[in-house]
Amino acid sequence: MKIKNFAVGFLVGAAGGTMISLMNAPKSGSELQSSLKSSSGDMKTQMDQLKIEANEVKSSFLKTKHESQEVFKTLGDEVKTMISNYKADINPNIEHIQENVENIQNRVEEVQNTFTKD
């Protein structure tokens, strides 16, 4: 009994809602259908354009990624070369400084020896 009452109430409500919506519709049925067809065509065109733009963005991103990988690889090689050149340039200076430090240590020892002999 309760299911039957529910079903009758549902049908009456659906019929009433349909009638009210038809009476308050701003356009007739055929006008509404043509408007929906036109809108769906526009929407399809917009979706196609969106797909094209998304593919362009994707290809642009992949191109940028590939180019940046090449740039970073080249940059890494250049940095390695610069470090190697720097080491080659600085090694003679390091050797010269080490010789000076040894000379100073030898002089300090000589001075200490002269003072200890006295």
Phi, psi and chi 1 to 4 in degrees:
 res  aa     phi    psi   chi1   chi2   chi3   chi4
   1 MET       -  -40.5 -176.5   81.2  174.1      -
   2 LYS   -69.6  -36.1  -69.5 -177.4 -178.3 -176.9
   3 ILE   -67.3  -39.3  -66.1  175.3      -      -
   4 LYS   -63.8  -43.6 -176.4  177.3  179.7 -177.5
   5 ASN   -63.1  -40.1  -71.3  -21.5      -      -
   6 PHE   -63.6  -45.1  176.7   75.7      -      -
   7 ALA   -63.3  -42.6      -      -      -      -
   8 VAL   -64.5  -43.1  169.8      -      -      -
   9 GLY   -63.4  -39.9      -      -      -      -
  10 PHE   -64.2  -46.4  179.5   78.2      -      -
  11 LEU   -63.6  -42.0  -70.1  174.8      -      -
  12 VAL   -65.0  -41.8  169.2      -      -      -
  13 GLY   -65.6  -42.0      -      -      -      -
  14 ALA   -65.0  -43.3      -      -      -      -
  15 ALA   -64.3  -43.3      -      -      -      -
  16 GLY   -63.8  -42.5      -      -      -      -
  17 GLY   -63.7  -39.5      -      -      -      -
  18 THR   -64.6  -44.1  -57.5      -      -      -
  19 MET   -63.9  -44.4  -68.2  -62.6  -77.0      -
  20 ILE   -64.4  -42.1  -70.2  173.1      -      -
  21 SER   -66.9  -36.9   64.9      -      -      -
  22 LEU   -67.6  -37.1  -71.6  175.4      -      -
  23 MET   -71.2  -32.3  -67.0  175.4  145.3      -
  24 ASN   -96.8    3.0  -70.4  -35.3      -      -
  25 ALA   -66.3  134.1      -      -      -      -
  26 PRO   -73.5  -18.8   24.1  -30.0      -      -
  27 LYS  -129.1  160.3  -62.3  178.7 -177.6  178.5
  28 SER   -75.2  170.9   68.6      -      -      -
  29 GLY   -60.6  -45.5      -      -      -      -
  30 SER   -68.5  -38.3   60.5      -      -      -
  31 GLU   -64.1  -41.4  -70.4  174.8   -8.3      -
  32 LEU   -64.7  -41.2 -175.4   59.8      -      -
  33 GLN   -63.7  -45.1  -74.8  178.1  -11.8      -
  34 SER   -66.3  -36.6   65.1      -      -      -
  35 SER   -64.4  -42.1  173.7      -      -      -
  36 LEU   -66.4  -39.9  -71.8  174.5      -      -
  37 LYS   -62.9  -42.8  -74.0  179.0 -176.3  178.4
  38 SER   -63.8  -44.9  168.2      -      -      -
  39 SER   -64.2  -39.2  -64.1      -      -      -
  40 SER   -67.3  -35.9   68.8      -      -      -
  41 GLY   -64.8  -43.2      -      -      -      -
  42 ASP   -63.2  -40.7  -68.4  -17.9      -      -
  43 MET   -65.4  -39.1 -175.9  179.4  -74.4      -
  44 LYS   -64.0  -42.6 -174.9  175.8 -172.8 -124.4
  45 THR   -61.6  -43.3  -56.9      -      -      -
  46 GLN   -64.9  -39.6  -70.7  175.1   -7.4      -
  47 MET   -65.5  -40.5  -69.5  -60.3  -71.0      -
  48 ASP   -62.7  -43.4  -69.9  -18.6      -      -
  49 GLN   -63.1  -40.1 -177.1   64.6   30.1      -
  50 LEU   -63.5  -39.8 -174.6   61.4      -      -
  51 LYS   -63.3  -43.4  -75.0  178.9 -175.3  178.2
  52 ILE   -61.5  -46.3  -69.0  168.5      -      -
  53 GLU   -64.9  -38.3  -69.7  174.9    3.6      -
  54 ALA   -64.2  -40.8      -      -      -      -
  55 ASN   -65.2  -37.4  -75.1  -26.6      -      -
  56 GLU   -64.8  -42.8  -71.7  173.9   -1.3      -
  57 VAL   -63.0  -42.4  168.1      -      -      -
  58 LYS   -61.7  -47.7  179.3 -177.6  174.4 -176.0
  59 SER   -66.5  -36.3   65.4      -      -      -
  60 SER   -64.8  -41.6  175.0      -      -      -
  61 PHE   -63.3  -45.1  174.2   77.4      -      -
  62 LEU   -64.5  -38.7  -67.9  174.2      -      -
  63 LYS   -64.2  -45.3 -179.4 -179.6  176.1 -174.9
  64 THR   -62.9  -40.0  -57.3      -      -      -
  65 LYS   -61.9  -46.7  176.8 -174.3  167.0 -166.8
  66 HIS   -63.1  -45.1  178.7   69.9      -      -
  67 GLU   -63.9  -40.7  -70.8  174.5   -5.2      -
  68 SER   -67.4  -34.7   64.5      -      -      -
  69 GLN   -63.1  -41.5  -73.9  174.6  -22.0      -
  70 GLU   -66.1  -41.1  -71.5 -178.8   14.9      -
  71 VAL   -63.6  -44.1  166.2      -      -      -
  72 PHE   -66.2  -35.5  -77.5  122.3      -      -
  73 LYS   -65.4  -46.1 -178.2  180.0  178.0 -171.6
  74 THR   -62.6  -42.3  -56.3      -      -      -
  75 LEU   -62.6  -41.4 -178.3   63.7      -      -
  76 GLY   -61.2  -43.3      -      -      -      -
  77 ASP   -63.4  -40.8  -67.5  -18.7      -      -
  78 GLU   -65.3  -40.5  -71.2  177.8    7.2      -
  79 VAL   -64.1  -42.5  167.7      -      -      -
  80 LYS   -60.0  -42.9  -72.8  176.6 -175.0  177.4
  81 THR   -63.9  -42.0  -57.0      -      -      -
  82 MET   -63.2  -42.0  -72.1  172.8   57.3      -
  83 ILE   -64.9  -42.1  -69.7  171.5      -      -
  84 SER   -62.4  -44.2  175.4      -      -      -
  85 ASN   -63.7  -40.5  -69.0  -19.1      -      -
  86 TYR   -61.8  -45.1  174.8   74.9      -      -
  87 LYS   -61.7  -41.8  -74.4 -179.9  179.6  178.6
  88 ALA   -64.6  -38.0      -      -      -      -
  89 ASP   -71.5  -35.4  -70.8  -16.5      -      -
  90 ILE   -87.9  -22.1 -157.6  165.0      -      -
  91 ASN   -56.4  -44.8  -86.4  -19.0      -      -
  92 PRO   -60.7  -36.8  -22.3   30.4      -      -
  93 ASN   -66.0  -40.5  -68.0  -25.7      -      -
  94 ILE   -63.1  -44.0  -69.1  172.7      -      -
  95 GLU   -62.6  -41.5  -69.1  170.8    1.5      -
  96 HIS   -63.6  -42.4 -178.1   68.0      -      -
  97 ILE   -64.5  -40.5  -70.1  171.3      -      -
  98 GLN   -63.1  -39.9  -73.3  173.9  -19.1      -
  99 GLU   -63.3  -42.4  -71.4  173.5    6.5      -
 100 ASN   -62.9  -40.9  -73.1  -19.8      -      -
 101 VAL   -63.7  -42.1  168.4      -      -      -
 102 GLU   -63.3  -41.4  -72.0  174.6   10.2      -
 103 ASN   -61.9  -43.0  -72.8  -22.7      -      -
 104 ILE   -63.9  -42.3  -68.8  171.4      -      -
 105 GLN   -62.6  -41.0  -73.2  174.9  -17.3      -
 106 ASN   -63.6  -41.4  -70.4  -23.0      -      -
 107 ARG   -65.4  -40.6  -72.4 -176.3 -175.8  166.8
 108 VAL   -61.5  -43.1  166.9      -      -      -
 109 GLU   -63.5  -39.8  -72.1  175.4    6.9      -
 110 GLU   -63.3  -43.8  -72.3  175.6    7.9      -
 111 VAL   -64.7  -41.3  169.0      -      -      -
 112 GLN   -64.0  -39.2  -74.3  176.6  -16.1      -
 113 ASN   -66.7  -38.3  -73.2  -22.4      -      -
 114 THR   -68.4  -34.9   51.2      -      -      -
 115 PHE   -75.4  -31.4  -78.2  120.3      -      -
 116 THR   -77.7  -25.7   55.3      -      -      -
 117 LYS   -72.4  -29.1  -72.8 -177.5 -178.6  178.7
 118 ASP   -79.5      -  -69.0  -24.0      -      -
